[in-house]
Amino acid sequence: MSVDPLYLFVFIGLFTPGPNVVLLSAAAASAGFRATLPHLSGVVLGVGVVAAATALGVDAVLQAATWSIDLMRVGAAAWILYLAWRMAAATRAGKAKVGARPFGFFEALLFQWANPKLWAIAIAAVAGFGGELSPGQESFRLGLAFSGINIGVCLFWTLGGSLLGRLMSSEAHWRIFMLTMAGGLAASAGAIFI
C-alpha cells in the first residue's frame, strides 16, 4: 500500500515555518492555547479553501492578469510586515494591548488569501500532484488534504507556543522570543518577491 506523495509534500510545506506557524506560535505564547483556537480554526479552514480554489483554476486567472499578482504581492508583503512590526512591539506587560492577541476566526481565514507561502504550496501541489479527477473532485481532494493535514500542524505549533509562553519567565526572554518571531515573519514577506 503506497501513500499519495501529495500528503508528504503538503505536510512538509505546511509544517515548515511561515506566516501561519509564526503567528500561531506567538499568539499562543501570548494569549494561551484556548484563546488561540479561533485563530487556529480559521487557518485550518482558510488553507483548505485556498487550496481548493487553486485547484479550480484561481491561480490561472491570476496568472492571466499579471498586474493582479503584483498587486497581491505588494499587499501581502505590506500586511505581513505590519504584523511583524506589531509583534516586535509587543511587550509581556502590554501583550494584550499591543498586537499580541490572536486573530479571530474570520481574520485568520481571510489572511490565507494574503499568505504567499500557502499560495506557493497550493500552486505547486496542483501542478505536481494533480490526479486524473474532474476539477471539482480535484478541488475537494486538495482542500481536504490541506485542511486535514493542517489540523495537526496548527495544533503542534499552537501547543508549542503555549508551552513556550509558560516557560518564559522574564521580560528579556519574552522580547527575544517576540523579536525572533517577528524576524521570521518579516523574512517571509521578503520571500514573496523571490
C-alpha positions as CSV (number, residue, x, y, z in Angstrom):
1,M,0.0,0.0,0.0
2,S,1.5,3.3,-1.1
3,V,0.8,6.7,0.3
4,D,0.0,9.5,-2.1
5,P,3.1,11.7,-2.3
6,L,0.8,14.8,-2.2
7,Y,0.3,14.3,1.6
8,L,4.0,14.3,2.4
9,F,4.5,17.4,0.2
10,V,1.6,19.2,1.9
11,F,2.8,18.2,5.3
12,I,6.4,19.5,4.7
13,G,5.1,22.6,3.1
14,L,2.7,23.5,5.9
15,F,4.9,22.4,8.8
16,T,7.9,24.4,8.0
17,P,7.9,27.9,9.4
18,G,5.9,30.5,7.6
19,P,3.4,33.2,8.4
20,N,0.8,30.8,9.9
21,V,3.0,28.9,12.2
22,V,4.8,32.0,13.4
23,L,1.6,33.8,14.1
24,L,0.0,30.8,15.8
25,S,3.1,30.2,18.0
26,A,3.4,33.8,19.0
27,A,-0.4,34.2,19.7
28,A,-0.4,31.1,21.8
29,A,2.7,32.2,23.8
30,S,1.0,35.5,24.5
31,A,-2.7,34.6,25.0
32,G,-2.6,30.8,25.7
33,F,-3.8,27.7,23.8
34,R,-7.5,28.1,24.3
35,A,-7.6,31.8,23.3
36,T,-5.8,30.9,20.1
37,L,-8.3,28.2,19.0
38,P,-10.5,30.6,16.8
39,H,-7.3,31.7,15.0
40,L,-6.2,28.0,14.6
41,S,-9.7,27.1,13.2
42,G,-9.6,30.0,10.7
43,V,-6.2,28.9,9.5
44,V,-7.2,25.3,9.0
45,L,-10.4,26.2,7.0
46,G,-8.7,29.0,5.1
47,V,-5.8,26.8,3.9
48,G,-8.3,24.3,2.6
49,V,-10.3,26.9,0.8
50,V,-7.3,28.5,-0.9
51,A,-6.0,25.0,-2.0
52,A,-9.5,24.1,-3.3
53,A,-9.7,27.4,-5.2
54,T,-6.3,26.9,-6.7
55,A,-7.3,23.5,-8.0
56,L,-10.3,25.1,-9.6
57,G,-8.1,27.5,-11.5
58,V,-7.9,30.7,-9.5
59,D,-4.1,30.7,-10.0
60,A,-4.6,30.6,-13.8
61,V,-6.9,33.6,-13.6
62,L,-4.3,35.5,-11.6
63,Q,-1.5,34.5,-13.9
64,A,-3.6,35.8,-16.9
65,A,-3.8,39.3,-15.2
66,T,-0.2,39.8,-14.2
67,W,-0.9,43.1,-12.6
68,S,-3.1,41.4,-10.1
69,I,-0.2,39.2,-9.0
70,D,2.0,42.2,-8.5
71,L,-0.8,43.9,-6.5
72,M,-1.3,40.8,-4.4
73,R,2.5,40.6,-3.7
74,V,2.8,44.2,-2.6
75,G,-0.4,44.0,-0.5
76,A,0.6,40.7,1.1
77,A,4.1,41.9,1.9
78,A,2.8,45.1,3.4
79,W,0.3,43.3,5.6
80,I,2.9,40.7,6.8
81,L,5.4,43.5,7.6
82,Y,2.7,45.3,9.6
83,L,2.0,42.2,11.6
84,A,5.8,41.6,12.2
85,W,6.1,45.2,13.4
86,R,3.2,44.8,15.8
87,M,4.7,41.5,17.0
88,A,8.1,43.2,17.6
89,A,6.5,46.0,19.5
90,A,4.7,43.6,21.9
91,T,5.9,43.5,25.5
92,R,5.0,40.9,28.0
93,A,3.4,43.5,30.3
94,G,1.4,45.0,27.4
95,K,0.8,41.9,25.3
96,A,-2.9,42.2,25.4
97,K,-2.8,45.7,24.2
98,V,-0.1,45.7,21.5
99,G,-0.6,43.3,18.6
100,A,-0.3,40.1,20.6
101,R,-3.9,39.0,20.6
102,P,-4.7,36.0,18.3
103,F,-6.6,36.6,15.1
104,G,-10.3,35.8,15.2
105,F,-11.7,33.0,13.1
106,F,-12.6,35.3,10.1
107,E,-9.3,37.3,10.3
108,A,-7.3,34.1,10.1
109,L,-9.4,32.7,7.3
110,L,-9.1,35.9,5.3
111,F,-5.3,36.1,6.0
112,Q,-4.8,32.9,4.0
113,W,-5.6,34.9,0.8
114,A,-2.5,37.1,1.5
115,N,-0.3,34.2,2.6
116,P,2.4,33.8,-0.1
117,K,3.8,30.6,1.3
118,L,0.4,29.0,1.1
119,W,-0.1,30.1,-2.5
120,A,3.2,28.7,-3.5
121,I,2.5,25.3,-1.9
122,A,-1.0,25.2,-3.3
123,I,0.1,26.0,-6.9
124,A,3.0,23.5,-6.6
125,A,0.5,20.8,-5.4
126,V,-1.9,21.4,-8.2
127,A,0.9,21.4,-10.8
128,G,2.9,18.5,-9.4
129,F,0.4,16.2,-7.8
130,G,-2.8,16.6,-9.7
131,G,-4.8,13.4,-10.2
132,E,-6.9,12.3,-13.0
133,L,-10.1,13.6,-11.4
134,S,-12.6,16.1,-12.5
135,P,-11.8,19.7,-11.5
136,G,-14.5,19.6,-8.8
137,Q,-13.1,16.3,-7.4
138,E,-9.5,17.6,-7.5
139,S,-10.6,20.7,-5.7
140,F,-12.3,18.7,-3.0
141,R,-9.2,16.4,-2.7
142,L,-6.8,19.2,-2.3
143,G,-8.9,21.2,0.1
144,L,-9.4,18.2,2.2
145,A,-5.7,17.2,2.1
146,F,-4.6,20.8,3.1
147,S,-7.1,21.3,5.9
148,G,-6.8,17.7,7.2
149,I,-3.0,17.8,7.4
150,N,-3.0,21.4,8.7
151,I,-5.1,20.5,11.8
152,G,-2.2,18.6,13.2
153,V,0.4,21.1,12.1
154,C,-1.5,24.0,13.7
155,L,-2.1,22.1,16.9
156,F,1.6,21.3,17.2
157,W,2.7,24.9,16.7
158,T,0.0,26.4,18.9
159,L,0.7,23.9,21.7
160,G,4.4,24.6,21.3
161,G,3.8,28.4,21.5
162,S,1.6,28.0,24.5
163,L,4.3,25.9,26.3
164,L,7.0,28.4,25.5
165,G,4.8,31.2,26.8
166,R,4.6,29.4,30.2
167,L,8.4,28.9,30.3
168,M,9.4,32.5,29.6
169,S,10.0,33.9,33.0
170,S,11.3,37.4,32.3
171,E,10.6,40.4,30.0
172,A,14.0,39.7,28.4
173,H,13.1,36.2,27.4
174,W,9.7,37.5,26.1
175,R,11.4,40.2,24.0
176,I,13.9,37.7,22.5
177,F,11.1,35.3,21.6
178,M,8.8,38.0,20.1
179,L,11.7,39.6,18.1
180,T,12.7,36.2,16.8
181,M,9.1,35.5,15.7
182,A,8.8,39.0,14.2
183,G,12.0,38.5,12.3
184,G,10.8,35.2,10.9
185,L,7.5,36.7,9.9
186,A,9.3,39.7,8.2
187,A,11.6,37.3,6.3
188,S,8.5,35.5,4.9
189,A,7.3,38.8,3.5
190,G,10.6,39.2,1.7
191,A,10.3,35.8,0.1
192,I,7.3,37.0,-1.8
193,F,9.5,38.8,-4.3
194,I,12.0,36.0,-4.9
